[in-house]
Amino acid sequence: MKLCADAGFDCLDYVSDYKRGDWQTNTLREREIIERAGLFVEQSHAPYNRYDRAPVALFGAEMRRSFEAAALLGARHMVVHADEYTPVDHWNPEEIAAQMYEFYAPLVEFAGAHNMDVAFENLFEDHCFKEIDGCSRYCSRVEEILCLLERFKGAPVSCCWDFGHAKCAYGTDKMLGALEKAAPYVSCTHVHDNYYGHDLHILPFMGETDWEAHMALLKRHGYQGQMTFEFVYGRFPDALMPVFMTMAAQTGR
C-alpha cells in the first residue's frame, strides 16, 4: 500500500481474501492498512465462474462473501461479469438476461444496503467455448449490457467500462461508438491498452487506443468516476516496481 501511495495513487481496485477462515478480521485489518497509507478502495472485483466451473452452490457462496468483503473495505462499486451462462443449442439474449437478473438480484439488493452499486463489465468473445451464431459470452455486445441495466432499472447498478475489452470486441474503429452508448451508465473503469486484438492489459499509450478521443467523450458525458488500471499479466522485478508504479500513476493523471 505504501508503494501505491508513494507512486501517486490515491485509490484502489481491491478485494480481500474472502476464502480464508478469518476473512472478516483480515479484511478489517487490511482496510486499516489501506487507510493508514492515505488510500481508499474505490471498487472491488467479484469472482467469476466462466473458466473454473465450480459447483453453483459453492460459487454462489463465494460470490456473496466477496460482496461482504467489499462492503467491509468500503468499496463504492462491485464489478461483476454477467456471463455465467454456457449456451448448449441456442442463443437467446432475453433468456440469458432473465437468468442473470435472477442470479444477481439478491446481490444488487445487498450492495444497495451497503452503499455500493453493482457495475456490469463489458466483455468480449474469447472463443474459449462453443459459439452459436458467433456468440458464447453475454455482455460482449453493448446492447446486452444496456438490456441488463434496463431490467434492474431503479436499482443500484451501473457499467464498468473496460477499455481493453472494448478494443477486443469492437476494434479500434468502433470502440468509441460503443462507449458513446454506454457512457451515461458508466460509473467506474478498467483502464488498459492493447494491440493486434489481444487482451494484453498494458499501459495506455503503449497500444492502439485513441485515449484523447475517449477521455473527451467521457468528459462530455460528465463522467465523475476514477480511471482505474487493471494490469493482470507479467511481473516486474522488485527493484523496478517503484519506477513502473510512478510511471503508471503519471500516465493516469
TORKOL-4160 file (C-alpha; in steps of 0.2 Angstrom, whole numbers, padded with zeros to 4 digits, m for minus):
253
<pt num="1" X="0000" Y="0000" Z="0000"/>
<pt num="2" X="0015" Y="0012" Z="0004"/>
<pt num="3" X="0021" Y="0008" Z="m0014"/>
<pt num="4" X="0005" Y="0013" Z="m0021"/>
<pt num="5" X="0004" Y="0029" Z="m0011"/>
<pt num="6" X="0022" Y="0034" Z="m0014"/>
<pt num="7" X="0019" Y="0032" Z="m0033"/>
<pt num="8" X="0005" Y="0044" Z="m0033"/>
<pt num="9" X="m0011" Y="0033" Z="m0032"/>
<pt num="10" X="m0025" Y="0038" Z="m0021"/>
<pt num="11" X="m0037" Y="0024" Z="m0023"/>
<pt num="12" X="m0038" Y="0005" Z="m0027"/>
<pt num="13" X="m0047" Y="m0009" Z="m0035"/>
<pt num="14" X="m0045" Y="m0022" Z="m0022"/>
<pt num="15" X="m0054" Y="m0036" Z="m0013"/>
<pt num="16" X="m0048" Y="m0046" Z="0002"/>
<pt num="17" X="m0045" Y="m0065" Z="0003"/>
<pt num="18" X="m0063" Y="m0070" Z="0007"/>
<pt num="19" X="m0059" Y="m0088" Z="0006"/>
<pt num="20" X="m0048" Y="m0088" Z="0022"/>
<pt num="21" X="m0056" Y="m0093" Z="0039"/>
<pt num="22" X="m0053" Y="m0077" Z="0047"/>
<pt num="23" X="m0058" Y="m0067" Z="0032"/>
<pt num="24" X="m0068" Y="m0054" Z="0041"/>
<pt num="25" X="m0054" Y="m0050" Z="0054"/>
<pt num="26" X="m0042" Y="m0049" Z="0040"/>
<pt num="27" X="m0052" Y="m0038" Z="0029"/>
<pt num="28" X="m0054" Y="m0025" Z="0043"/>
<pt num="29" X="m0035" Y="m0026" Z="0046"/>
<pt num="30" X="m0032" Y="m0023" Z="0028"/>
<pt num="31" X="m0044" Y="m0008" Z="0027"/>
<pt num="32" X="m0034" Y="m0001" Z="0042"/>
<pt num="33" X="m0018" Y="m0003" Z="0032"/>
<pt num="34" X="m0026" Y="0005" Z="0017"/>
<pt num="35" X="m0032" Y="0020" Z="0026"/>
<pt num="36" X="m0016" Y="0022" Z="0035"/>
<pt num="37" X="m0007" Y="0024" Z="0019"/>
<pt num="38" X="m0019" Y="0038" Z="0014"/>
<pt num="39" X="m0029" Y="0027" Z="0001"/>
<pt num="40" X="m0047" Y="0021" Z="m0001"/>
<pt num="41" X="m0055" Y="0006" Z="m0010"/>
<pt num="42" X="m0064" Y="0013" Z="m0025"/>
<pt num="43" X="m0070" Y="m0003" Z="m0032"/>
<pt num="44" X="m0069" Y="m0022" Z="m0029"/>
<pt num="45" X="m0070" Y="m0036" Z="m0042"/>
<pt num="46" X="m0081" Y="m0051" Z="m0039"/>
<pt num="47" X="m0076" Y="m0069" Z="m0044"/>
<pt num="48" X="m0082" Y="m0077" Z="m0060"/>
<pt num="49" X="m0085" Y="m0095" Z="m0064"/>
<pt num="50" X="m0083" Y="m0095" Z="m0083"/>
<pt num="51" X="m0067" Y="m0105" Z="m0083"/>
<pt num="52" X="m0066" Y="m0114" Z="m0066"/>
<pt num="53" X="m0084" Y="m0120" Z="m0067"/>
<pt num="54" X="m0086" Y="m0123" Z="m0048"/>
<pt num="55" X="m0102" Y="m0130" Z="m0042"/>
<pt num="56" X="m0116" Y="m0117" Z="m0042"/>
<pt num="57" X="m0119" Y="m0118" Z="m0024"/>
<pt num="58" X="m0100" Y="m0115" Z="m0020"/>
<pt num="59" X="m0098" Y="m0101" Z="m0032"/>
<pt num="60" X="m0114" Y="m0093" Z="m0026"/>
<pt num="61" X="m0107" Y="m0093" Z="m0008"/>
<pt num="62" X="m0090" Y="m0086" Z="m0013"/>
<pt num="63" X="m0099" Y="m0073" Z="m0023"/>
<pt num="64" X="m0109" Y="m0067" Z="m0008"/>
<pt num="65" X="m0094" Y="m0067" Z="0003"/>
<pt num="66" X="m0084" Y="m0057" Z="m0010"/>
<pt num="67" X="m0098" Y="m0044" Z="m0009"/>
<pt num="68" X="m0097" Y="m0044" Z="0010"/>
<pt num="69" X="m0078" Y="m0041" Z="0010"/>
<pt num="70" X="m0080" Y="m0027" Z="m0002"/>
<pt num="71" X="m0093" Y="m0019" Z="0009"/>
<pt num="72" X="m0081" Y="m0021" Z="0024"/>
<pt num="73" X="m0067" Y="m0012" Z="0014"/>
<pt num="74" X="m0079" Y="0002" Z="0010"/>
<pt num="75" X="m0079" Y="m0001" Z="m0009"/>
<pt num="76" X="m0091" Y="0010" Z="m0019"/>
<pt num="77" X="m0093" Y="m0002" Z="m0034"/>
<pt num="78" X="m0093" Y="m0020" Z="m0036"/>
<pt num="79" X="m0088" Y="m0025" Z="m0053"/>
<pt num="80" X="m0096" Y="m0042" Z="m0060"/>
<pt num="81" X="m0096" Y="m0052" Z="m0076"/>
<pt num="82" X="m0113" Y="m0056" Z="m0081"/>
<pt num="83" X="m0108" Y="m0071" Z="m0092"/>
<pt num="84" X="m0112" Y="m0085" Z="m0080"/>
<pt num="85" X="m0121" Y="m0094" Z="m0094"/>
<pt num="86" X="m0115" Y="m0108" Z="m0107"/>
<pt num="87" X="m0126" Y="m0110" Z="m0122"/>
<pt num="88" X="m0130" Y="m0128" Z="m0127"/>
<pt num="89" X="m0141" Y="m0127" Z="m0143"/>
<pt num="90" X="m0147" Y="m0109" Z="m0144"/>
<pt num="91" X="m0143" Y="m0091" Z="m0140"/>
<pt num="92" X="m0157" Y="m0080" Z="m0133"/>
<pt num="93" X="m0151" Y="m0064" Z="m0126"/>
<pt num="94" X="m0168" Y="m0061" Z="m0117"/>
<pt num="95" X="m0167" Y="m0078" Z="m0109"/>
<pt num="96" X="m0149" Y="m0075" Z="m0103"/>
<pt num="97" X="m0154" Y="m0058" Z="m0096"/>
<pt num="98" X="m0168" Y="m0066" Z="m0086"/>
<pt num="99" X="m0156" Y="m0079" Z="m0079"/>
<pt num="100" X="m0143" Y="m0066" Z="m0075"/>
<pt num="101" X="m0156" Y="m0055" Z="m0066"/>
<pt num="102" X="m0161" Y="m0069" Z="m0055"/>
<pt num="103" X="m0143" Y="m0073" Z="m0050"/>
<pt num="104" X="m0138" Y="m0055" Z="m0047"/>
<pt num="105" X="m0154" Y="m0048" Z="m0039"/>
<pt num="106" X="m0150" Y="m0053" Z="m0021"/>
<pt num="107" X="m0133" Y="m0046" Z="m0023"/>
<pt num="108" X="m0139" Y="m0030" Z="m0030"/>
<pt num="109" X="m0150" Y="m0028" Z="m0015"/>
<pt num="110" X="m0136" Y="m0032" Z="m0003"/>
<pt num="111" X="m0125" Y="m0019" Z="m0012"/>
<pt num="112" X="m0138" Y="m0006" Z="m0011"/>
<pt num="113" X="m0140" Y="m0009" Z="0008"/>
<pt num="114" X="m0121" Y="m0006" Z="0010"/>
<pt num="115" X="m0119" Y="0010" Z="m0001"/>
<pt num="116" X="m0112" Y="0000" Z="m0016"/>
<pt num="117" X="m0118" Y="m0002" Z="m0034"/>
<pt num="118" X="m0115" Y="m0017" Z="m0045"/>
<pt num="119" X="m0106" Y="m0012" Z="m0060"/>
<pt num="120" X="m0108" Y="m0024" Z="m0075"/>
<pt num="121" X="m0092" Y="m0025" Z="m0085"/>
<pt num="122" X="m0091" Y="m0025" Z="m0104"/>
<pt num="123" X="m0083" Y="m0041" Z="m0110"/>
<pt num="124" X="m0078" Y="m0049" Z="m0127"/>
<pt num="125" X="m0079" Y="m0066" Z="m0136"/>
<pt num="126" X="m0064" Y="m0075" Z="m0131"/>
<pt num="127" X="m0068" Y="m0090" Z="m0142"/>
<pt num="128" X="m0065" Y="m0102" Z="m0127"/>
<pt num="129" X="m0082" Y="m0110" Z="m0128"/>
<pt num="130" X="m0095" Y="m0116" Z="m0141"/>
<pt num="131" X="m0102" Y="m0102" Z="m0150"/>
<pt num="132" X="m0119" Y="m0101" Z="m0158"/>
<pt num="133" X="m0121" Y="m0088" Z="m0171"/>
<pt num="134" X="m0104" Y="m0081" Z="m0166"/>
<pt num="135" X="m0110" Y="m0079" Z="m0148"/>
<pt num="136" X="m0105" Y="m0088" Z="m0132"/>
<pt num="137" X="m0101" Y="m0074" Z="m0119"/>
<pt num="138" X="m0115" Y="m0062" Z="m0113"/>
<pt num="139" X="m0111" Y="m0044" Z="m0112"/>
<pt num="140" X="m0099" Y="m0045" Z="m0126"/>
<pt num="141" X="m0111" Y="m0033" Z="m0135"/>
<pt num="142" X="m0115" Y="m0016" Z="m0128"/>
<pt num="143" X="m0134" Y="m0019" Z="m0131"/>
<pt num="144" X="m0133" Y="m0034" Z="m0119"/>
<pt num="145" X="m0126" Y="m0023" Z="m0105"/>
<pt num="146" X="m0140" Y="m0010" Z="m0108"/>
<pt num="147" X="m0153" Y="m0023" Z="m0108"/>
<pt num="148" X="m0147" Y="m0030" Z="m0092"/>
<pt num="149" X="m0147" Y="m0012" Z="m0084"/>
<pt num="150" X="m0164" Y="m0009" Z="m0090"/>
<pt num="151" X="m0170" Y="m0025" Z="m0081"/>
<pt num="152" X="m0163" Y="m0018" Z="m0065"/>
<pt num="153" X="m0170" Y="0000" Z="m0068"/>
<pt num="154" X="m0171" Y="0010" Z="m0052"/>
<pt num="155" X="m0158" Y="m0002" Z="m0043"/>
<pt num="156" X="m0140" Y="0002" Z="m0039"/>
<pt num="157" X="m0132" Y="m0004" Z="m0055"/>
<pt num="158" X="m0121" Y="0003" Z="m0067"/>
<pt num="159" X="m0107" Y="m0001" Z="m0080"/>
<pt num="160" X="m0089" Y="m0004" Z="m0078"/>
<pt num="161" X="m0081" Y="0001" Z="m0094"/>
<pt num="162" X="m0066" Y="m0010" Z="m0098"/>
<pt num="163" X="m0056" Y="m0001" Z="m0112"/>
<pt num="164" X="m0046" Y="m0016" Z="m0117"/>
<pt num="165" X="m0061" Y="m0027" Z="m0118"/>
<pt num="166" X="m0069" Y="m0014" Z="m0129"/>
<pt num="167" X="m0055" Y="m0014" Z="m0141"/>
<pt num="168" X="m0055" Y="m0033" Z="m0142"/>
<pt num="169" X="m0074" Y="m0033" Z="m0145"/>
<pt num="170" X="m0076" Y="m0018" Z="m0157"/>
<pt num="171" X="m0059" Y="m0015" Z="m0164"/>
<pt num="172" X="m0050" Y="0002" Z="m0165"/>
<pt num="173" X="m0063" Y="0010" Z="m0176"/>
<pt num="174" X="m0079" Y="0005" Z="m0167"/>
<pt num="175" X="m0074" Y="0005" Z="m0149"/>
<pt num="176" X="m0078" Y="0024" Z="m0147"/>
<pt num="177" X="m0095" Y="0022" Z="m0153"/>
<pt num="178" X="m0099" Y="0008" Z="m0141"/>
<pt num="179" X="m0093" Y="0019" Z="m0127"/>
<pt num="180" X="m0105" Y="0033" Z="m0133"/>
<pt num="181" X="m0119" Y="0021" Z="m0130"/>
<pt num="182" X="m0114" Y="0015" Z="m0113"/>
<pt num="183" X="m0106" Y="0032" Z="m0106"/>
<pt num="184" X="m0122" Y="0038" Z="m0097"/>
<pt num="185" X="m0121" Y="0022" Z="m0087"/>
<pt num="186" X="m0103" Y="0021" Z="m0083"/>
<pt num="187" X="m0098" Y="0023" Z="m0065"/>
<pt num="188" X="m0081" Y="0015" Z="m0065"/>
<pt num="189" X="m0067" Y="0009" Z="m0077"/>
<pt num="190" X="m0054" Y="m0004" Z="m0081"/>
<pt num="191" X="m0040" Y="0006" Z="m0090"/>
<pt num="192" X="m0028" Y="m0003" Z="m0100"/>
<pt num="193" X="m0022" Y="m0004" Z="m0118"/>
<pt num="194" X="m0018" Y="m0017" Z="m0131"/>
<pt num="195" X="m0014" Y="m0021" Z="m0150"/>
<pt num="196" X="m0017" Y="m0034" Z="m0163"/>
<pt num="197" X="m0034" Y="m0038" Z="m0155"/>
<pt num="198" X="m0026" Y="m0047" Z="m0140"/>
<pt num="199" X="m0031" Y="m0043" Z="m0122"/>
<pt num="200" X="m0014" Y="m0038" Z="m0116"/>
<pt num="201" X="m0018" Y="m0026" Z="m0101"/>
<pt num="202" X="m0004" Y="m0014" Z="m0104"/>
<pt num="203" X="m0001" Y="0004" Z="m0100"/>
<pt num="204" X="m0011" Y="0017" Z="m0110"/>
<pt num="205" X="m0002" Y="0024" Z="m0125"/>
<pt num="206" X="0008" Y="0008" Z="m0127"/>
<pt num="207" X="m0006" Y="0001" Z="m0138"/>
<pt num="208" X="m0018" Y="0007" Z="m0152"/>
<pt num="209" X="m0032" Y="0015" Z="m0142"/>
<pt num="210" X="m0036" Y="0034" Z="m0145"/>
<pt num="211" X="m0036" Y="0040" Z="m0127"/>
<pt num="212" X="m0038" Y="0058" Z="m0131"/>
<pt num="213" X="m0055" Y="0054" Z="m0140"/>
<pt num="214" X="m0061" Y="0043" Z="m0126"/>
<pt num="215" X="m0057" Y="0055" Z="m0112"/>
<pt num="216" X="m0065" Y="0069" Z="m0122"/>
<pt num="217" X="m0081" Y="0058" Z="m0124"/>
<pt num="218" X="m0081" Y="0054" Z="m0105"/>
<pt num="219" X="m0079" Y="0072" Z="m0101"/>
<pt num="220" X="m0093" Y="0077" Z="m0112"/>
<pt num="221" X="m0105" Y="0064" Z="m0103"/>
<pt num="222" X="m0100" Y="0071" Z="m0086"/>
<pt num="223" X="m0090" Y="0056" Z="m0080"/>
<pt num="224" X="m0086" Y="0059" Z="m0062"/>
<pt num="225" X="m0078" Y="0042" Z="m0058"/>
<pt num="226" X="m0060" Y="0036" Z="m0057"/>
<pt num="227" X="m0048" Y="0030" Z="m0070"/>
<pt num="228" X="m0043" Y="0013" Z="m0063"/>
<pt num="229" X="m0029" Y="0002" Z="m0070"/>
<pt num="230" X="m0031" Y="m0016" Z="m0072"/>
<pt num="231" X="m0014" Y="m0024" Z="m0075"/>
<pt num="232" X="m0015" Y="m0043" Z="m0074"/>
<pt num="233" X="m0001" Y="m0051" Z="m0084"/>
<pt num="234" X="0018" Y="m0051" Z="m0081"/>
<pt num="235" X="0029" Y="m0047" Z="m0066"/>
<pt num="236" X="0041" Y="m0033" Z="m0063"/>
<pt num="237" X="0057" Y="m0036" Z="m0053"/>
<pt num="238" X="0055" Y="m0028" Z="m0035"/>
<pt num="239" X="0069" Y="m0015" Z="m0040"/>
<pt num="240" X="0059" Y="m0009" Z="m0055"/>
<pt num="241" X="0042" Y="m0008" Z="m0046"/>
<pt num="242" X="0043" Y="0010" Z="m0039"/>
<pt num="243" X="0048" Y="0016" Z="m0056"/>
<pt num="244" X="0034" Y="0007" Z="m0065"/>
<pt num="245" X="0021" Y="0012" Z="m0052"/>
<pt num="246" X="0026" Y="0030" Z="m0053"/>
<pt num="247" X="0026" Y="0030" Z="m0072"/>
<pt num="248" X="0008" Y="0021" Z="m0071"/>
<pt num="249" X="0002" Y="0035" Z="m0059"/>
<pt num="250" X="0008" Y="0049" Z="m0070"/>
<pt num="251" X="0001" Y="0040" Z="m0086"/>
<pt num="252" X="m0016" Y="0040" Z="m0077"/>
<pt num="253" X="m0015" Y="0058" Z="m0072"/>
